[in-house]
């Protein structure tokens, strides 16, 4: 039995001071249920992707979605946490339950409310996803700055390449009405340290970092023999999870090795090559991450991604459009919601339902890569429309 995505819901990502964490969950879930054309009573089980780590007081949030309707009472609900890949973890848990024949209809929600804390509080919360014996006190910009430092030392200063990635993703976000940062930036602004673009953790500048965002995303997934009841269905050509060691110590910080293995395994399982993809949504929590992920998937050899970016290979109309949604960099990164959001973006494109200006014409295969922590949890999906 295979799982199919048949409906989705997605709040705008951004600062939602007027909405609680629970409100965001319910808003995305209601939209997904309505889009699928089902009733709350049809749902067999709920999965919630949610990192938290102190960003909201609700440390036990799995049953919040049951507030959708009185009929939801007593339905099983489980929270999945795998740092910034919590959404991917929830998707895969529901997919596995359907594949095992235990569940027929699943509701998966990813959500995070981050802006109730100030920047320092969010930084401390996210830092709890690092290896505490050695890395406690490091911010995540600081952790990815270590990747950037190692990469720059090995392959030369890549500041302009990172700036080009930021410019691309901000331009893409202009076509996404759900994106947090819908504002264009030019190369000079992104490549210059200034009062408006300060150094956050050298060599990463503000424009190299994803924003602090609130938001939620949800999908309805059903068993494949049910797709005749739905107007659309998106299948998993492949779904691969690979985890790396948690400590940075002893890992080669010039590459994301687990990401490379996850992409290779996903391509093998799907029976495709890189050139068969029409787009990829990847985990650009920082611009250095997108550069290294492009190399991990095979778009360029390790250390050679700068030429790829300069040639425009990842732009719309390039060899492989990457992060046409704006990515985490500009769409936003409410941690638990990100993996679900990325699957929704891919599902929209392969069904031709993305916003008109964003839609990749004729898209048939889309890759999703959701990463938790410093390249530790790695979820790689290949999605295609099956109806």
Secondary structure, 3 states (H helix, E strand, C coil): CCEEEEEEEECCCECCCCCCHHHHHHHHHHHHHHHHCCCHHHCCEEEEECCCCCCCCCCCCHHHHHHHCHHHCCCEEEEECCHHHHHHHHHHHHHHHHHCCCCCEEEEEEEECCCCCCHHHHHHHHHCCCCHHHHCCCCHHHHHHHHHHHHHHHHCCCHHHHHHHHHHHHHHHCCCCCCCCCCCCCHHHHCCCCCCCCEEECCEEHHHECCCCEEEEEEEEEEHHHHHHCCCCEEEEEEEEEECCCCCCCCCCCCCHHHHHHHHHHHHHHCCCHHHCCEEEECCCEHHHHHHHHHHCCCCCCCCHHHHHHCCCCCCCCCCEECCCCHHHHHCCCHHHHHHHHHHHHHHHHCCCCCCCCCCCCCCEEEEEEEECCCCEEEEEEEEECC
